[in-house]
Amino acid sequence: MTAPGAVRWQTWSGTVRCTPASLVTPTSEDEIVRAIRAAGERGLPVRAAGSGHSFNALACTEGILLDLSRYRGVHSVDAAAGEVTVRGGTTVGELAETLDRHGLALANIGTLAEQTVAGAVSTGNHGSGLAHAPLSSQIIRLRLITAAGAVRTLDAESSPDEFRCARTALGTLGILSTVTLRCVPQFRLRVSQRTEPLDAVLDGFTAWAAEADHVAFSWLPWQDRAGLRALHVTPALPSRDAVRRRYATTIDEVRCGLIGLAGRADARAVPWLKGRSLLPARPPAEYVDASHRVFTFPQPVKFLALEHALPLDTTADALRALRRTLRRTGAYSPYSVLVRVGAGDDAPLSPAYGRRTGYVNLTVPRTAGQVELLRAIEPVLRDHGGRPHWGKAHTATAEVLAPRYPEWELFQQVRAALDPTGMFASDYTDRVLGPVRIPAELSTLTLAAPIRDGG
Ligand SMILES: Cc1cc2nc3c(=O)[nH]c(=O)nc-3n(C[C@H](O)[C@H](O)[C@H](O)COP(=O)(O)OP(=O)(O)OC[C@H]3O[C@@H](n4cnc5c(N)ncnc54)[C@H](O)[C@@H]3O)c2cc1C
């Protein structure tokens, strides 16, 4: 444990910083339990941090920050049952590589290998594919260390409501120690890319969303064509040049980072700069590789991102409105708008709760001025029933969010029962979830709040 005030912690993007009273880096479940009991005795709040890849102050605290990046590793693999148990601080990449060595894989993951499993599930992390809900839907059971320092094993049979809530809880119900996830036999994916007029894609949006196992498209808002990416499961062997293909997206991001620097004086110059050849153009891509190497790619360039989960049926309208707004401002990010899709989820705080989802992501360089773009598009996505990604930039408060989550009150009840003193709360969680409510306040409320805005 470090001395008070001696530590500074910051997110991966470097845009959010905090000064915890102490930073604890446990390497075992016992050490986590001891740290929580010690914090309880001193009356200090506790927050967990994974790899810090969220773009907001979710992991920040002025109390005890538990950095779980050293509590890592795969605990056990049961290939016959299709189950893997990992420590919370294990990265998604480490997990995927270990599974691959056992002939197994996760059915679907997002683009980032460096984030921790506990951090990813806690914020509703998702990949793309209409048959796939967010990563936390793959959890079979989990071990949660509560504010009382008790270790609870939660699953769908023994504790259905607590289990559903704990699957996506922003670290507010306790510390996820180990997580047992469902896995599938390892598989390979064929990547195919093509471009089409954006309007044609939007007109047939739900059909496009179902055209392959995993689909995504990216679109530069000043252009009228979109780049479509479809992934199909294939028995074919990995392509010889698969490694080079995988780095093509990384090179694109390096290019965006450079353009962000060059265009920081005036974001209206971005389309012109984007037309210049700063690095070799991306080769046409049709290749095969192991699933986890197709889903993820190295992302060394730091940026800021905002993403909303929308009802699948309103996503095309939201994108049309977004195009109008962005073109009106005339200022652009060098990064494409990224659109993905997913199945509905049943974790009360999952952004995909109860509906098939279209995810719309806008990425901007960290340069001043670009944040204005995020401010301009957030109301557009919100007006179309969007729920912000818990790990990305947004300005929503509990008042805005509560009506968008039909089981919001159930979550608050479970939270009050597991953490009655608000040990796992912070200024930021007070903003997005409200403070922990004492049970008497909760008993006067109905369980499911009505959805007032179609969200
Ligand atoms: C380059 C990049 C690419 C990304 N790609 C995607 C993507 O494809 N899809 C997507 O959905 N998101 C994506 N994200 C967002 C990212 O998945 C989330 O922000 C995720 O939470 C990051 O995990 P982390 O380990 O860094 O968690 P942190 O940011 O460190 O923490 C996130 C939350 O998890 C909590 N937490 C962490 N560990 C524990 C624990 N053991 N117990 C309880 N709570 C815990 C923290 O308290 C905090 O509330 C991306 C982010 C970046 C920077």
The ligand as an SDF file (V2000), in Angstrom:
LIG
                    3D

 53 58  0  0  0  0  0  0  0  0999 V2000
   -8.6320    1.2820  -27.7440 C   0  0  0  0  0  0  0  0  0  0  0  0
   -9.9650    0.8980  -27.1510 C   0  0  0  0  0  0  0  0  0  0  0  0
  -10.7790   -0.0040  -27.8330 C   0  0  0  0  0  0  0  0  0  0  0  0
  -12.0390   -0.3560  -27.2890 C   0  0  0  0  0  0  0  0  0  0  0  0
  -12.8190   -1.2330  -27.9850 N   0  0  0  0  0  0  0  0  0  0  0  0
  -14.0500   -1.5420  -27.5040 C   0  0  0  0  0  0  0  0  0  0  0  0
  -14.9120   -2.4440  -28.2080 C   0  0  0  0  0  0  0  0  0  0  0  0
  -14.5680   -2.9660  -29.2720 O   0  0  0  0  0  0  0  0  0  0  0  0
  -16.1380   -2.7030  -27.6640 N   0  0  0  0  0  0  0  0  0  0  0  0
  -16.5470   -2.1320  -26.4980 C   0  0  0  0  0  0  0  0  0  0  0  0
  -17.6760   -2.4060  -26.0660 O   0  0  0  0  0  0  0  0  0  0  0  0
  -15.7400   -1.3070  -25.7980 N   0  0  0  0  0  0  0  0  0  0  0  0
  -14.5140   -1.0100  -26.2640 C   0  0  0  0  0  0  0  0  0  0  0  0
  -13.7020   -0.1730  -25.5270 N   0  0  0  0  0  0  0  0  0  0  0  0
  -14.1120    0.2610  -24.1820 C   0  0  0  0  0  0  0  0  0  0  0  0
  -13.5670   -0.7320  -23.1340 C   0  0  0  0  0  0  0  0  0  0  0  0
  -13.9680   -2.0320  -23.4680 O   0  0  0  0  0  0  0  0  0  0  0  0
  -14.1090   -0.4640  -21.7250 C   0  0  0  0  0  0  0  0  0  0  0  0
  -13.8480    0.8450  -21.3790 O   0  0  0  0  0  0  0  0  0  0  0  0
  -13.5390   -1.4480  -20.6670 C   0  0  0  0  0  0  0  0  0  0  0  0
  -14.1270   -1.1880  -19.4340 O   0  0  0  0  0  0  0  0  0  0  0  0
  -12.0630   -1.3260  -20.4770 C   0  0  0  0  0  0  0  0  0  0  0  0
  -11.5980   -2.3450  -19.6070 O   0  0  0  0  0  0  0  0  0  0  0  0
  -10.4760   -2.0110  -18.5310 P   0  0  0  0  0  0  0  0  0  0  0  0
   -9.8630   -3.2920  -18.0700 O   0  0  0  0  0  0  0  0  0  0  0  0
   -9.5420   -1.0040  -19.0800 O   0  0  0  0  0  0  0  0  0  0  0  0
  -11.3850   -1.4130  -17.3650 O   0  0  0  0  0  0  0  0  0  0  0  0
  -11.2060   -0.0330  -16.5650 P   0  0  0  0  0  0  0  0  0  0  0  0
  -11.4130    1.0820  -17.5300 O   0  0  0  0  0  0  0  0  0  0  0  0
   -9.9640   -0.0360  -15.7830 O   0  0  0  0  0  0  0  0  0  0  0  0
  -12.4670   -0.1310  -15.5900 O   0  0  0  0  0  0  0  0  0  0  0  0
  -13.7580   -0.1040  -16.1240 C   0  0  0  0  0  0  0  0  0  0  0  0
  -14.7960   -0.3830  -15.0360 C   0  0  0  0  0  0  0  0  0  0  0  0
  -14.6640   -1.7250  -14.5830 O   0  0  0  0  0  0  0  0  0  0  0  0
  -14.5270   -1.7440  -13.1670 C   0  0  0  0  0  0  0  0  0  0  0  0
  -13.6750   -2.8840  -12.8120 N   0  0  0  0  0  0  0  0  0  0  0  0
  -12.4670   -3.1880  -13.3050 C   0  0  0  0  0  0  0  0  0  0  0  0
  -12.0260   -4.3260  -12.7240 N   0  0  0  0  0  0  0  0  0  0  0  0
  -12.9910   -4.7380  -11.8530 C   0  0  0  0  0  0  0  0  0  0  0  0
  -13.1370   -5.8340  -10.9590 C   0  0  0  0  0  0  0  0  0  0  0  0
  -12.2020   -6.7830  -10.8510 N   0  0  0  0  0  0  0  0  0  0  0  0
  -14.2640   -5.9160  -10.2220 N   0  0  0  0  0  0  0  0  0  0  0  0
  -15.2460   -4.9790  -10.3310 C   0  0  0  0  0  0  0  0  0  0  0  0
  -15.1570   -3.9260  -11.1640 N   0  0  0  0  0  0  0  0  0  0  0  0
  -14.0430   -3.8140  -11.9090 C   0  0  0  0  0  0  0  0  0  0  0  0
  -13.9260   -0.4090  -12.8080 C   0  0  0  0  0  0  0  0  0  0  0  0
  -14.2130   -0.0420  -11.4600 O   0  0  0  0  0  0  0  0  0  0  0  0
  -14.6390    0.4930  -13.7960 C   0  0  0  0  0  0  0  0  0  0  0  0
  -15.9160    0.7980  -13.3020 O   0  0  0  0  0  0  0  0  0  0  0  0
  -12.4570    0.1920  -26.0400 C   0  0  0  0  0  0  0  0  0  0  0  0
  -11.6220    1.0940  -25.3640 C   0  0  0  0  0  0  0  0  0  0  0  0
  -10.3940    1.4530  -25.9170 C   0  0  0  0  0  0  0  0  0  0  0  0
   -9.5260    2.4120  -25.1850 C   0  0  0  0  0  0  0  0  0  0  0  0
  1  2  1  0
  2  3  1  0
  2 52  2  0
  3  4  2  0
  4  5  1  0
  4 50  1  0
  5  6  2  0
  6  7  1  0
  6 13  1  0
  7  8  2  0
  7  9  1  0
  9 10  1  0
 10 11  2  0
 10 12  1  0
 12 13  2  0
 13 14  1  0
 14 15  1  0
 14 50  1  0
 15 16  1  0
 16 17  1  0
 16 18  1  0
 18 19  1  0
 18 20  1  0
 20 21  1  0
 20 22  1  0
 22 23  1  0
 23 24  1  0
 24 25  2  0
 24 26  1  0
 24 27  1  0
 27 28  1  0
 28 29  2  0
 28 30  1  0
 28 31  1  0
 31 32  1  0
 32 33  1  0
 33 34  1  0
 33 48  1  0
 34 35  1  0
 35 36  1  0
 35 46  1  0
 36 37  1  0
 36 45  1  0
 37 38  2  0
 38 39  1  0
 39 40  1  0
 39 45  2  0
 40 41  1  0
 40 42  2  0
 42 43  1  0
 43 44  2  0
 44 45  1  0
 46 47  1  0
 46 48  1  0
 48 49  1  0
 50 51  2  0
 51 52  1  0
 52 53  1  0
M  END
$$$$
